[in-house]
């Protein structure tokens, strides 16, 4: 996906859609699980603690491919 950077009027970001509205996402132990099924290995070793969330209506959970330098 191409998104406008919220910190800039001109910069665009390229991200991967991981979960859509209604999906449950769980992040922790260097993995990302969507709807208790799909697993993505996380390269982000800076996680302080895991979390779980339900993606709200009209929202998409996105991630950069280079997690160490993506926000």
N, C-alpha and C positions, 0 to 999 in steps of 0.2 A: 504494500500500500504506500502511496505517497501522501504525506501529511505536512501541513504547515507547522513549522516550529513555533510553539507558543511564546518562546522568548525572542522571536524575531519576526518582522513583517515580511521579510524576503526569503528566508531560508526554508528549504523543503527537506523533509526527512523520509527515508525509505525504511519501512518496517514490515514485519511479517505478522499477519493476523493469526493469532493462536486460539482465541475463543470469541464467540459472539454472544449476543443477548440471550440470557437463559442458561448459558453454560456455567458449570461449577468449575472453578480452577483452584488447584491446590499447589502451592509452591513450598519447597523445603527439601532438605537432604540432597541438594544439587539436582533436583528433578522437578518437572512441571507436569502435573496430571490434569487432564481435562475430562470432566464427567466420569471420573473414576476409571478411565479406560486408556486414553491416548497419553503416551509418555514422551516427554522431550527431555533430553539430558541437558542440564543447565551448565554453562561454563562460568557462571558467576559464583565465585567462591567467597564473596563478601557478604552473603546473606547473614543478617543478624539473627533472625528467627523466621520460621515458616509462617505461612498464613493460608487461609482458605477464603474464597469469596464467590458470590454468585454475580455474574456479569449482568448489570441492570439493562432494562429496555433502552434501545437507542445507543448502546455502547458496544465497543469492540476492544478486546485486550490485545495489544500489539507488543512485539519485542523486536529489538535489533538483532541481527545475526552475530554481531560482535558485542556480546553482553558486557564485557569488561569496560567498554567505552561507549555504552549506550544508555540513555536515560529518557 
